[in-house]
């Protein structure tokens, strides 16, 4: 009967972690813990409880996490860097063929590149951030009016 309470604790802890993190990682342990708790209630050997817990949790994690994240739309995490998109900066170093330039935002120097490999932009030109890919700002030259 002790293992029933242990599995109940695993389920409760998994629920708490899932509410705090919302990353859809510990939710699978809830189902594995419930299965193991049921097995403990019917007096199945501990080794089979552990096997069932690990197997069901792993199968659900592997098969269900990505499709559910797509449905929920949680596949992109917003960061402070996203606020740079649309802003204009002065290019510190030039962008040339296969050579990225750089811009400075506050105290941070960012690597800046263009979407087209052949486009060259001289240092001192004004550029606008189009998007962010990894740790690189994708920029376009601002046309002077």
Backbone as CSV, one residue per row, in Angstrom:
resi,resn,N_x,N_y,N_z,CA_x,CA_y,CA_z,C_x,C_y,C_z
1,UNK,0.816,-1.199,0.000,0.000,0.000,0.000,0.859,1.262,0.000
2,UNK,2.094,1.156,0.473,2.999,2.298,0.515,3.261,2.846,-0.883
3,UNK,3.407,1.954,-1.866,3.712,2.389,-3.228,2.543,3.139,-3.864
4,UNK,1.340,2.859,-3.433,0.187,3.605,-3.943,0.352,5.083,-3.580
5,UNK,0.761,5.352,-2.350,0.954,6.735,-1.913,2.164,7.384,-2.593
6,UNK,3.193,6.600,-2.830,4.369,7.133,-3.531,3.981,7.530,-4.953
7,UNK,3.225,6.652,-5.634,2.805,6.977,-7.007,1.837,8.160,-7.005
8,UNK,1.007,8.259,-5.993,0.119,9.408,-5.868,0.938,10.690,-5.703
9,UNK,2.018,10.611,-4.963,2.927,11.753,-4.805,3.599,12.128,-6.117
10,UNK,4.000,11.115,-6.892,4.605,11.368,-8.213,3.607,12.089,-9.117
11,UNK,2.354,11.626,-9.099,1.305,12.252,-9.916,1.084,13.699,-9.462
12,UNK,0.957,13.920,-8.163,0.724,15.270,-7.643,1.888,16.198,-7.969
13,UNK,3.106,15.726,-7.791,4.290,16.528,-8.089,4.360,16.856,-9.584
14,UNK,4.022,15.894,-10.426,4.023,16.123,-11.871,2.992,17.171,-12.268
15,UNK,1.833,17.131,-11.629,0.796,18.136,-11.911,1.283,19.528,-11.513
16,UNK,1.893,19.632,-10.355,2.400,20.922,-9.889,3.481,21.452,-10.829
17,UNK,4.415,20.598,-11.207,5.488,21.007,-12.117,4.922,21.452,-13.456
18,UNK,3.931,20.730,-13.961,3.339,21.094,-15.253,2.648,22.450,-15.192
19,UNK,1.963,22.740,-14.099,1.315,24.044,-13.970,2.329,25.176,-13.878
20,UNK,3.470,24.898,-13.245,4.491,25.930,-13.090,5.259,26.154,-14.388
21,UNK,5.601,25.093,-15.120,6.467,25.231,-16.289,5.718,25.373,-17.606
22,UNK,4.584,24.758,-17.769,3.789,24.740,-19.012,4.605,24.329,-20.239
23,UNK,5.583,23.454,-20.069,6.412,22.999,-21.182,6.005,21.629,-21.710
24,UNK,4.935,21.070,-21.200,4.471,19.740,-21.597,5.568,18.686,-21.485
25,UNK,6.232,18.663,-20.361,7.223,17.621,-20.108,6.730,16.689,-19.018
26,UNK,6.291,17.225,-17.899,5.913,16.374,-16.776,4.492,15.832,-16.870
27,UNK,3.704,16.325,-17.815,2.327,15.837,-17.934,2.309,14.332,-18.248
28,UNK,3.302,13.859,-18.938,3.352,12.437,-19.314,3.611,11.556,-18.096
29,UNK,4.299,12.093,-17.093,4.550,11.347,-15.862,3.264,11.180,-15.054
30,UNK,2.309,12.067,-15.282,1.013,11.931,-14.605,0.362,10.624,-15.025
31,UNK,0.316,10.385,-16.333,-0.313,9.163,-16.839,0.482,7.916,-16.448
32,UNK,1.800,7.997,-16.507,2.633,6.877,-16.077,2.453,6.582,-14.598
33,UNK,2.357,7.644,-13.793,2.144,7.471,-12.354,0.787,6.884,-12.039
34,UNK,-0.241,7.300,-12.784,-1.582,6.723,-12.567,-1.595,5.234,-12.893
35,UNK,-0.941,4.859,-13.999,-0.875,3.433,-14.353,-0.124,2.654,-13.273
36,UNK,1.004,3.186,-12.827,1.772,2.503,-11.781,0.981,2.419,-10.480
37,UNK,0.195,3.452,-10.162,-0.624,3.439,-8.953,-1.702,2.359,-9.043
38,UNK,-2.313,2.219,-10.216,-3.314,1.163,-10.405,-2.671,-0.208,-10.243
39,UNK,-1.484,-0.368,-10.811,-0.781,-1.647,-10.667,-0.427,-1.917,-9.201
40,UNK,-0.071,-0.877,-8.455,0.232,-1.046,-7.031,-1.019,-1.429,-6.252
41,UNK,-2.165,-0.879,-6.646,-3.429,-1.213,-5.975,-3.799,-2.679,-6.141
42,UNK,-3.482,-3.258,-7.299,-3.803,-4.670,-7.523,-2.629,-5.578,-7.186
43,UNK,-1.658,-5.049,-6.458,-0.525,-5.802,-5.906,0.411,-6.400,-6.951
44,UNK,0.668,-5.661,-8.025,1.658,-6.088,-9.021,3.033,-5.777,-8.458
45,UNK,4.015,-6.603,-8.791,5.380,-6.448,-8.294,5.945,-5.066,-8.643
46,UNK,6.777,-4.515,-7.773,7.331,-3.176,-7.932,8.080,-3.010,-9.253
47,UNK,8.824,-4.008,-9.661,9.594,-3.892,-10.913,8.667,-3.628,-12.100
48,UNK,7.489,-4.259,-12.109,6.532,-4.056,-13.202,5.862,-2.690,-13.110
49,UNK,5.706,-2.192,-11.902,5.188,-0.841,-11.730,6.163,0.181,-12.338
50,UNK,7.445,-0.015,-12.034,8.470,0.881,-12.566,8.559,0.788,-14.089
51,UNK,8.522,-0.439,-14.611,8.575,-0.633,-16.059,7.380,0.046,-16.727
52,UNK,6.200,-0.129,-16.172,5.000,0.479,-16.741,5.082,2.006,-16.673
53,UNK,5.540,2.540,-15.547,5.671,3.992,-15.382,6.623,4.572,-16.427
54,UNK,7.812,3.985,-16.538,8.822,4.489,-17.474,8.352,4.314,-18.914
55,UNK,7.816,3.157,-19.242,7.404,2.889,-20.620,6.279,3.810,-21.069
56,UNK,5.222,3.921,-20.287,4.098,4.765,-20.689,4.505,6.238,-20.748
57,UNK,5.266,6.695,-19.779,5.710,8.091,-19.783,6.565,8.393,-21.011
58,UNK,7.500,7.506,-21.326,8.386,7.715,-22.478,7.622,7.665,-23.792
59,UNK,6.720,6.701,-23.923,5.932,6.577,-25.165,5.082,7.828,-25.377
60,UNK,4.404,8.290,-24.349,3.573,9.489,-24.481,4.416,10.726,-24.784
61,UNK,5.561,10.847,-24.138,6.440,11.987,-24.382,6.906,12.016,-25.837
62,UNK,7.350,10.881,-26.329,7.878,10.813,-27.695,6.781,10.998,-28.742
63,UNK,5.636,10.373,-28.541,4.593,10.386,-29.565,3.680,11.609,-29.526
64,UNK,3.488,12.200,-28.373,2.447,13.228,-28.243,2.941,14.656,-28.076
65,UNK,4.143,14.868,-27.600,4.572,16.216,-27.234,4.582,17.178,-28.420
66,UNK,5.261,16.839,-29.509,5.348,17.750,-30.649,3.997,18.040,-31.287
67,UNK,3.157,17.017,-31.543,1.846,17.336,-32.121,0.999,18.237,-31.226
68,UNK,1.046,18.033,-29.928,0.250,18.861,-29.025,0.801,20.281,-28.972
69,UNK,2.132,20.431,-28.986,2.714,21.773,-29.005,2.322,22.520,-30.282
70,UNK,2.244,21.808,-31.403,1.815,22.446,-32.653,0.373,22.925,-32.550
71,UNK,-0.491,22.091,-31.984,-1.897,22.460,-31.834,-2.040,23.657,-30.899
72,UNK,-1.277,23.659,-29.813,-1.369,24.744,-28.842,-0.643,26.008,-29.301
73,UNK,0.241,25.859,-30.281,0.973,27.017,-30.784,2.076,27.479,-29.866
74,UNK,2.594,26.608,-29.012,3.652,26.974,-28.076,5.034,26.668,-28.625
75,UNK,5.169,26.546,-29.934,6.456,26.135,-30.479,7.432,27.291,-30.654
76,UNK,7.020,28.533,-30.374,7.937,29.667,-30.451,7.886,30.433,-29.148
77,UNK,9.018,30.536,-28.545,9.102,31.263,-27.290,9.502,32.703,-27.583
78,UNK,8.755,33.639,-27.090,9.037,35.048,-27.305,10.125,35.503,-26.339
79,UNK,11.047,36.318,-26.849,12.138,36.814,-26.017,12.220,38.323,-26.149
80,UNK,13.064,38.935,-25.329,13.289,40.375,-25.434,13.931,40.731,-26.763
81,UNK,14.679,39.815,-27.344,15.325,40.071,-28.629,14.293,40.325,-29.718
82,UNK,13.093,39.739,-29.583,12.050,39.954,-30.584,11.686,41.429,-30.715
83,UNK,11.937,42.215,-29.685,11.620,43.640,-29.744,12.533,44.393,-30.709
84,UNK,13.618,43.745,-31.155,14.529,44.382,-32.103,13.973,44.383,-33.523
85,UNK,13.058,43.468,-33.814,12.503,43.374,-35.166,11.763,44.667,-35.491
86,UNK,12.118,45.243,-36.645,11.511,46.490,-37.089,12.309,47.726,-36.696
87,UNK,13.227,47.587,-35.758,14.034,48.739,-35.330,15.162,49.006,-36.313
88,UNK,15.631,50.222,-36.321,16.722,50.618,-37.210,17.991,50.843,-36.403
89,UNK,19.128,50.463,-36.997,20.434,50.604,-36.368,21.437,51.066,-37.407
90,UNK,22.545,51.637,-36.930,23.650,52.009,-37.808,24.613,50.828,-37.833
91,UNK,24.993,50.429,-39.034,25.887,49.283,-39.208,27.300,49.656,-38.752
92,UNK,27.863,48.899,-37.808,29.206,49.175,-37.291,30.287,48.667,-38.231
93,UNK,30.106,47.451,-38.730,31.055,46.856,-39.681,30.279,46.471,-40.930
94,UNK,30.914,46.521,-42.085,30.188,46.294,-43.340,29.735,44.843,-43.515
95,UNK,28.676,44.697,-44.283,28.204,43.376,-44.683,28.619,43.203,-46.133
96,UNK,29.330,42.115,-46.420,29.716,41.825,-47.795,29.475,40.351,-48.072
97,UNK,29.847,39.879,-49.246,29.592,38.510,-49.655,30.154,37.532,-48.617
98,UNK,29.274,36.749,-48.008,29.630,35.738,-47.004,30.323,36.295,-45.764
99,UNK,30.242,37.612,-45.528,30.824,38.200,-44.331,29.746,39.038,-43.652
100,UNK,29.415,38.646,-42.428,28.379,39.354,-41.678,28.948,40.622,-41.060
101,UNK,28.093,41.603,-40.899,28.472,42.836,-40.236,28.035,42.799,-38.789
102,UNK,27.953,43.980,-38.165,27.507,44.030,-36.777,26.799,45.347,-36.504
103,UNK,25.884,45.285,-35.539,25.180,46.475,-35.053,25.192,46.414,-33.528
104,UNK,24.978,47.586,-32.918,24.983,47.635,-31.457,23.626,48.107,-30.974
105,UNK,23.050,47.334,-30.033,21.793,47.702,-29.386,22.059,47.768,-27.891
106,UNK,22.062,48.959,-27.351,22.421,49.108,-25.937,23.882,48.753,-25.759
107,UNK,24.153,47.795,-24.898,25.526,47.339,-24.673,25.849,46.063,-25.435
108,UNK,24.919,45.577,-26.248,25.089,44.298,-26.920,25.396,44.515,-28.397
109,UNK,26.468,43.882,-28.870,26.813,43.915,-30.284,26.257,42.646,-30.916
110,UNK,25.431,42.824,-31.954,24.795,41.708,-32.647,25.442,41.490,-34.006
111,UNK,25.521,40.233,-34.412,25.930,39.907,-35.774,24.747,40.207,-36.684
112,UNK,25.021,40.902,-37.786,23.956,41.288,-38.706,24.282,40.775,-40.101
113,UNK,23.276,40.256,-40.773,23.453,39.735,-42.118,22.211,40.059,-42.939
114,UNK,22.318,39.929,-44.242,21.182,40.175,-45.118,20.605,38.853,-45.594
115,UNK,19.416,38.911,-46.171,18.801,37.685,-46.681,19.441,37.254,-47.992
116,UNK,19.965,38.197,-48.758,20.626,37.841,-50.011,22.135,37.869,-49.803
117,UNK,22.802,36.793,-50.202,24.246,36.668,-49.973,25.069,37.727,-50.695
118,UNK,24.622,38.194,-51.855,25.424,39.125,-52.641,25.301,40.574,-52.224
119,UNK,24.325,40.910,-51.390,24.096,42.309,-51.035,25.202,42.833,-50.133
120,UNK,25.744,43.988,-50.500,26.772,44.628,-49.683,26.214,45.907,-49.091
121,UNK,26.495,46.113,-47.804,26.073,47.330,-47.116,27.292,47.861,-46.370
122,UNK,27.601,49.127,-46.605,28.788,49.733,-46.004,28.563,50.061,-44.538
123,UNK,29.651,50.122,-43.791,29.588,50.542,-42.394,29.068,51.971,-42.347
124,UNK,28.251,52.287,-41.350,27.683,53.613,-41.211,26.307,53.754,-41.850
125,UNK,25.911,52.784,-42.673,24.584,52.811,-43.297,23.532,52.420,-42.248
126,UNK,22.317,52.888,-42.452,21.216,52.539,-41.558,20.538,51.285,-42.090
127,UNK,20.314,50.328,-41.169,19.660,49.064,-41.533,18.467,48.834,-40.612
128,UNK,17.488,48.085,-41.099,16.292,47.731,-40.329,16.303,46.217,-40.123
129,UNK,16.006,45.805,-38.905,15.959,44.379,-38.583,14.661,43.792,-39.135
130,UNK,14.797,42.751,-39.980,13.654,42.088,-40.595,13.188,40.923,-39.720
131,UNK,14.151,40.160,-39.226,13.843,39.018,-38.369,15.111,38.597,-37.637
132,UNK,14.958,37.661,-36.725,16.094,37.133,-35.977,16.178,35.645,-36.234
133,UNK,17.354,35.185,-36.622,17.593,33.760,-36.825,18.733,33.351,-35.898
134,UNK,18.398,32.562,-34.873,19.412,32.174,-33.886,19.895,33.405,-33.147
135,UNK,21.203,33.671,-33.235,21.772,34.854,-32.591,22.185,35.890,-33.634
136,UNK,21.573,35.842,-34.781,21.920,36.717,-35.898,20.710,37.550,-36.305
137,UNK,20.942,38.866,-36.473,19.897,39.748,-36.957,19.924,39.754,-38.484
138,UNK,18.790,39.518,-39.090,18.681,39.617,-40.543,18.155,41.018,-40.824
139,UNK,18.946,41.795,-41.589,18.631,43.207,-41.791,18.467,43.527,-43.268
140,UNK,17.892,44.699,-43.515,17.799,45.250,-44.857,18.225,46.709,-44.787
141,UNK,18.797,47.190,-45.873,19.242,48.581,-45.929,18.024,49.493,-45.984
142,UNK,18.060,50.555,-45.204,16.986,51.531,-45.194,17.251,52.507,-46.326
143,UNK,16.273,52.637,-47.219,16.405,53.542,-48.363,16.171,54.975,-47.882
144,UNK,17.111,55.860,-48.189,16.953,57.266,-47.803,15.962,57.933,-48.747
145,UNK,15.067,58.751,-48.180,14.082,59.416,-49.027,14.518,60.791,-49.418
